[in-house]
């Protein structure tokens, strides 16, 4: 879960300098040693707060913070209210920096609700509030702590709020890595390692979960029931813009994963062309512009959100080089060993869908039935009724399992006796239901003469 927040409000009209929109980031980590504890990190963008002049002529910002943790019964287990002061400035020009607050809170293992209020104390703005659930336990089995992104680190035996296990860790201001960030640093802990294991960490695409290039490292760890500390770094100067996961894993000698942890981050890197790959001689090299437009459109049912936006932009832009690179990378990300084999199999399914569901106006792959078939595969059972005198023609599709959901169902109806069938009812996450269509059956559901061959009956009792 992305735990970073952006706090924004309308611009303030005050005499103090830098009256802007307050922007801050919040993050937390849990560490599960002998005594579990929570660390919170608040980073404030200095260019977005109000600085007031102090008596000695310097300027300073002030952030009011209120932090409370309650258990599931509403009992307060921790409360603190304090002020976070910015560094003092000689003038209002040099405000391109962040200043950070870090707190460490020891708590018994269990479930908590965190409530955070934050406000620019030099303005009259209302405080911003944030609430979220937090769970952590003392580690009784092999497990990782949270992953903490750090901007920099160095060994230091002096104890401080930013020091863990003899290392000073400067928190990363956010989970967004811009062009100026060439390296990703992180800190994590591993508990209760009963046997020799391989510790590995890597960057994966958040959309496909595939490891990105060679951005991975590993090392062998000997058995140790004490806390193992890991500081890792990976180069990201060539990492394309996108959404990623940093993943840490521990595997035993037979390759089983005994512990895993991951953390989400964004990369914004306009200096690198995402599609700068060599496609000469590959299957996409022979495709014409019109073919690429059609083929890229074919894959819309299986695209991730970001890929869909990119695909439409490429189709409109008509840059054949970028289109070839995107299409090749799309299939290589999913099937690295043989992207053409995967694409060719998918194309055959598209051709089948086009033949069966084409209605003369809309190609089969763009119909609701075509899209569902391409996205989820062939249904395990399919009821087709084209000749009912009482109901509009309908189909009911049943899938045993789709991703994490079981017993998944779809109803398609030829509304208004049209030539196409539209999706009108489904119990699958993210799919829509036509409430107007559904209401027409609502009154008859409990009638003694309710037709057992209606689309609703097949939906409730799939064949």
C-alpha positions in Angstrom: 0.0 0.0 0.0 1.3 3.4 -0.8 1.5 5.3 2.4 2.6 8.7 1.0 0.2 11.6 1.1 0.1 14.9 -0.5 -1.5 17.7 1.6 -2.9 20.6 -0.5 -5.1 23.6 0.2 -5.9 26.9 -1.4 -3.1 29.5 -1.4 -2.9 31.7 1.7 -3.0 35.5 1.5 -0.8 36.6 4.4 2.1 39.1 4.9 4.5 36.3 5.7 6.8 35.2 2.9 6.2 31.9 1.0 2.4 31.8 1.5 1.9 28.7 -0.7 0.0 25.5 -0.7 1.2 23.2 2.0 2.7 20.0 0.6 4.0 17.2 2.9 4.6 13.4 2.7 3.9 10.9 5.4 5.3 7.4 5.6 5.9 4.8 8.3 7.8 1.6 8.9 7.4 -1.2 11.5 10.3 -3.1 13.0 9.7 -6.3 14.9 12.6 -7.0 17.2 12.3 -8.0 20.8 10.1 -4.9 21.3 8.1 -4.0 18.3 8.2 -0.3 17.3 6.8 2.0 14.7 8.7 4.8 13.0 6.9 7.7 11.3 8.4 10.0 8.8 7.0 13.4 7.8 8.7 15.4 5.1 7.6 19.0 4.4 8.4 20.9 1.2 9.8 24.2 2.4 8.7 26.1 -0.7 5.0 25.5 0.1 4.8 26.8 3.7 4.6 30.2 5.3 7.8 31.6 6.8 7.5 34.2 9.6 10.2 36.7 10.6 11.9 36.0 13.9 13.0 38.6 16.4 16.6 38.3 15.3 15.7 38.9 11.7 15.8 35.4 10.3 12.8 33.5 8.9 11.4 30.2 10.0 8.5 27.9 9.2 6.5 26.0 11.8 4.4 22.9 11.3 1.9 21.7 14.0 1.7 17.9 14.2 -0.7 15.8 16.3 -0.2 12.0 16.2 -2.5 9.5 17.9 -2.7 5.7 17.9 -5.7 3.8 19.2 -6.6 0.1 19.4 -9.6 -1.5 17.8 -11.7 -0.6 20.9 -10.9 3.1 20.5 -8.6 3.3 23.5 -5.7 5.7 23.1 -2.3 3.9 23.2 -0.1 6.8 22.1 -0.6 10.5 21.8 1.8 13.4 21.0 1.4 16.9 19.9 4.4 18.9 18.9 5.8 21.5 16.5 8.3 20.8 13.7 10.5 23.8 13.0 12.2 24.4 9.7 15.9 25.6 9.5 16.2 29.3 9.9 16.8 31.3 6.7 18.4 34.7 6.1 16.0 35.5 3.3 13.0 34.1 1.4 14.9 32.9 -1.7 16.6 29.6 -0.7 13.6 27.5 0.0 14.2 24.6 -2.4 14.5 21.9 0.2 12.6 19.5 2.5 12.8 19.2 6.2 12.0 16.0 7.9 10.5 14.8 11.2 11.0 11.2 12.5 9.4 9.6 15.5 10.0 6.2 17.0 7.1 4.7 19.0 7.4 1.4 21.0 4.1 -0.4 21.2 2.8 -3.9 22.1 2.1 -6.1 19.1 -1.4 -5.8 17.7 -3.7 -3.8 15.4 -3.9 0.0 15.6 -5.5 2.9 14.0 -3.2 5.9 13.3 -4.6 9.4 13.2 -2.4 12.2 12.0 -3.2 16.0 11.9 -0.8 18.4 10.3 -1.1 22.1 9.8 1.0 25.1 8.8 1.2 26.9 12.2 2.0 30.2 10.5 -1.2 30.2 8.5 -4.9 30.1 9.4 -5.6 27.0 7.4 -7.5 24.1 8.8 -5.3 21.0 9.7 -5.1 18.1 7.3 -6.1 14.8 8.7 -5.1 11.2 7.7 -6.2 7.9 9.2 -5.1 4.3 8.4 -4.8 0.9 10.0 -1.4 -0.4 11.1 -0.7 -4.0 12.2 2.6 -5.5 13.5 3.8 -8.3 15.7 7.1 -9.3 17.3 8.8 -11.7 14.9 8.3 -15.3 16.0 9.0 -16.7 12.6 11.3 -15.8 9.7 10.1 -12.4 8.5 11.2 -9.0 7.2 10.6 -5.7 8.8 9.2 -2.9 6.6 11.5 -1.6 3.9 12.7 1.9 4.6 13.8 4.1 1.7 16.8 6.2 2.7 18.4 9.2 1.0 21.8 8.4 2.5 23.4 6.4 5.3 26.7 6.2 7.2 28.0 4.3 10.2 27.8 6.1 13.5 28.0 4.6 17.0 26.2 7.6 18.6 22.6 6.8 19.4 20.0 9.1 17.8 16.5 9.1 16.4 17.8 8.3 12.9 20.3 5.7 14.1 19.5 2.0 13.9 22.0 -0.7 14.7 24.9 1.7 14.4 23.9 3.3 11.2 22.5 6.8 10.6 19.7 6.6 8.1 18.5 9.8 6.5 14.9 9.1 5.4 13.9 9.6 1.7 11.5 12.6 1.5 9.0 10.6 -0.7 8.5 7.5 -2.8 9.1 9.4 -6.0 12.5 9.2 -7.6 13.3 12.0 -10.1 16.0 12.2 -12.7 18.5 13.5 -10.2 18.3 10.3 -8.2 20.7 7.8 -9.6 20.7 5.2 -6.8 17.9 3.7 -4.7 19.1 3.0 -1.1 17.1 1.1 1.4 17.2 -0.5 4.9 15.4 -3.6 6.2 15.8 -6.2 8.9 15.3 -10.0 8.7 14.3 -12.0 11.8 14.7 -15.6 12.9 16.6 -17.3 10.1 16.8 -20.9 11.2 18.7 -22.2 8.2 21.2 -21.1 5.5 19.3 -18.9 3.0 19.8 -16.7 0.0 18.8 -13.1 0.5 18.0 -11.3 -2.7 16.6 -7.9 -3.6 15.4 -6.6 -6.9 13.3 -4.0 -8.7 10.2 -5.3 -10.4 7.5 -3.7 -12.6 4.5 -2.9 -10.5 2.3 -3.9 -13.5 3.8 -7.3 -14.4 5.9 -8.2 -11.3 8.7 -9.1 -13.7 12.3 -8.2 -12.6 13.5 -5.2 -14.5 16.7 -5.9 -16.5 19.5 -6.9 -14.2 18.4 -4.7 -11.3 18.9 -7.6 -8.8 21.5 -8.6 -6.2 21.8 -11.6 -3.8 24.0 -13.0 -1.1 24.1 -16.2 1.0 23.1 -15.8 4.7 24.1 -18.3 7.4 21.5 -19.4 10.0 21.0 -16.8 12.7 18.1 -16.2 15.1 19.3 -12.7 15.8 18.2 -9.7 13.8 20.0 -9.4 10.5 20.4 -5.9 9.1 20.5 -5.2 5.4 21.4 -2.0 3.6 21.1 -2.3 -0.1 21.6 -0.1 -3.2 20.5 -0.4 -6.8 21.4 1.9 -9.7 18.3 3.5 -11.3 19.8 6.1 -13.6 18.6 4.1 -16.6 15.3 3.1 -15.1 12.4 4.2 -17.2 9.6 6.4 -15.9 6.9 4.1 -14.3 5.6 2.3 -11.2 7.9 -0.2 -9.6 8.3 -2.4 -6.5 11.5 -3.0 -4.5 11.3 -6.6 -3.4 13.3 -8.4 -0.7 13.2 -12.2 -0.5 14.8 -14.9 1.6 14.8 -18.4 0.1 16.0 -21.7 1.6 18.4 -24.2 0.0 15.6 -25.8 -2.1 14.4 -22.5 -3.4 11.3 -22.0 -1.3 10.6 -18.4 -0.3 10.6 -18.2 3.5 10.1 -14.5 3.8 9.3 -11.6 1.5 8.7 -7.9 1.7 8.1 -5.2 -1.0 7.7 -1.5 -1.3 6.1 0.6 -4.0 7.8 3.6 -5.7 7.5 5.9 -8.7 10.3 6.7 -11.2 10.1 9.9 -13.2 13.0 9.9 -15.7 12.5 12.0 -18.8 16.1 11.5 -19.8 15.5 7.9 -20.8 13.4 6.7 -23.7 11.2 3.8 -22.4 11.2 2.2 -25.8 14.8 2.4 -26.8 15.3 -1.3 -27.5 16.7 -3.2 -30.5 13.7 -4.7 -32.4 15.6 -5.3 -35.7 14.8 -8.8 -36.9 12.1 -9.4 -34.4 8.5 -10.3 -35.4 7.4 -6.6 -35.0 10.0 -5.4 -37.6 7.8 -6.5 -40.5 4.6 -4.9 -39.4 3.2 -1.8 -41.2 1.8 1.2 -39.5 -1.8 0.1 -40.1 -1.0 -3.4 -38.8 0.5 -2.0 -35.6 -2.4 0.3 -35.0 -4.8 -2.6 -35.3 -2.6 -5.0 -33.2 -2.0 -2.5 -30.4 -5.8 -1.9 -30.3 -6.3 -5.7 -30.1 -4.5 -5.9 -26.8 -6.5 -3.3 -24.9 -8.4 -6.0 -22.8 -5.2 -7.2 -21.3 -3.3 -3.9 -20.8 -2.6 -2.4 -17.4 -3.9 1.2 -16.9 -0.6 2.9 -17.7 -0.1 0.7 -20.8 -3.5 1.6 -22.1 -2.8 5.3 -21.8 0.6 4.8 -23.6 -1.0 2.7 -26.3 -3.7 5.2 -27.2 -1.1 8.0 -27.3 1.1 5.9 -29.7 -1.9 5.1 -32.0 -2.7 8.8 -32.3 0.9 9.8 -32.7 1.5 7.3 -35.5 5.3 7.0 -34.8 6.0 3.5 -36.2 9.3 3.2 -34.4 7.8 3.8 -31.0 4.8 1.6 -31.8 7.1 -1.3 -32.7 9.1 -0.9 -29.6 6.1 -0.7 -27.4 4.4 -3.7 -28.9 7.6 -5.8 -28.7 8.2 -4.8 -25.1 4.6 -5.5 -24.1 5.0 -9.1 -25.0 8.6 -9.5 -23.9 7.6 -8.3 -20.4 5.0 -11.0 -20.1 6.8 -13.9 -21.9 10.5 -13.1 -22.0 11.5 -16.5 -23.5 9.2 -16.3 -26.5 7.2 -13.1 -27.0 6.2 -14.0 -30.5 4.7 -17.3 -29.4 2.6 -15.5 -26.8 1.5 -12.9 -29.3 0.6 -15.4 -32.0 -1.5 -17.4 -29.5 -3.3 -14.3 -28.4 -3.9 -13.3 -32.1 -5.6 -16.6 -32.8 -8.0 -16.0 -29.9 -8.7 -12.5 -31.2 -9.5 -14.0 -34.6 -11.9 -16.5 -33.0 -13.5 -13.7 -31.0 -13.9 -11.5 -34.1 -15.6 -14.4 -36.0 -18.0 -15.2 -33.3 -18.9 -11.9 -31.8 -18.7 -9.5 -34.8 -22.1 -7.8 -35.2 -21.6 -6.0 -38.5 -21.0 -2.6 -36.8 -18.5 -3.5 -34.1 -15.6 -5.9 -34.5 -15.8 -8.8 -32.1 -12.9 -7.8 -29.9 -14.5 -4.5 -29.1 -17.9 -6.0 -28.0 -18.5 -6.8 -24.3 -18.4 -10.5 -24.9 -15.2 -10.2 -26.9 -13.5 -8.1 -24.3 -14.5 -10.4 -21.4 -13.3 -13.5 -23.4 -9.9 -11.9 -24.2 -9.4 -10.5 -20.7 -10.5 -13.6 -18.7 -10.3 -16.5 -21.2 -13.0 -18.9 -22.2 -15.8 -19.4 -19.6 -16.1 -22.8 -17.9 -19.8 -22.8 -18.8 -21.9 -20.7 -21.1 -25.7 -20.6 -21.4 -27.0 -19.2 -24.7 -30.7 -18.3 -25.2 -31.5 -16.6 -28.5 -35.1 -17.7 -28.8 -36.9 -16.8 -25.6 -40.3 -15.2 -26.2 -40.5 -13.8 -22.7 -37.0 -12.3 -22.4 -34.6 -10.4 -24.6 -32.0 -12.9 -25.8 -29.3 -13.4 -23.3 -26.1 -15.3 -22.4 -24.8 -16.3 -18.9 -21.1 -17.0 -18.5 -19.6 -18.8 -15.5 -15.9 -18.9 -14.5 -14.7 -21.1 -11.6 -12.0 -18.6 -10.7 -10.7 -15.2 -11.9 -7.6 -14.0 -10.2 -8.5 -14.0 -6.5 -12.3 -14.4 -7.0 -14.2 -17.7 -7.2 -17.6 -18.5 -8.8 -17.5 -15.5 -11.2 -20.5 -14.8 -13.4 -21.5 -12.5 -16.3 -24.9 -11.8 -17.9 -25.1 -10.4 -21.4 -28.4 -9.2 -22.8 -29.5 -8.1 -26.3 -31.2 -5.0 -25.0 -34.0 -3.6 -27.1 -33.7 -6.5 -29.4 -30.4 -5.1 -30.7 -27.9 -7.0 -32.8 -25.3 -6.8 -30.0 -25.2 -8.1 -26.5 -24.1 -5.9 -23.7 -22.8 -6.8 -20.3 -25.6 -6.1 -17.8 -24.7 -8.0 -14.7 -21.6 -9.4 -13.0 -20.2 -10.2 -9.6 -16.5 -9.6 -10.6 -14.6 -6.8 -9.1 -14.3 -3.8 -11.4 -17.1 -4.9 -13.7 -20.3 -2.8 -14.0 -23.9 -3.7 -13.6 -26.8 -2.1 -15.6 -29.1 -1.3 -12.7 -31.9 -0.3 -15.0 -31.9 -3.8 -16.6 -31.6 -5.4 -13.2 -34.6 -3.5 -11.8 -36.9 -5.1 -14.4 -36.4 -8.4 -12.7 -36.5 -7.2 -9.1 -40.3 -7.5 -8.6 -40.6 -11.0 -10.1 -37.7 -12.7 -8.2 -40.0 -13.8 -5.3 -43.0 -14.6 -7.4 -44.1 -18.3 -7.2 -44.2 -18.6 -11.0 -40.8 -17.1 -11.5 -39.3 -18.5 -14.7 -36.5 -20.9 -13.9 -35.0 -20.2 -17.3 -34.6 -16.5 -16.9 -31.1 -14.9 -17.1 -31.4 -14.1 -13.3 -32.0 -17.7 -12.5 -29.0 -18.8 -14.5 -26.9 -16.1 -12.8 -27.9 -17.3 -9.4 -27.7 -21.0 -10.3 -25.0 -21.3 -13.0 -25.1 -24.5 -15.2 
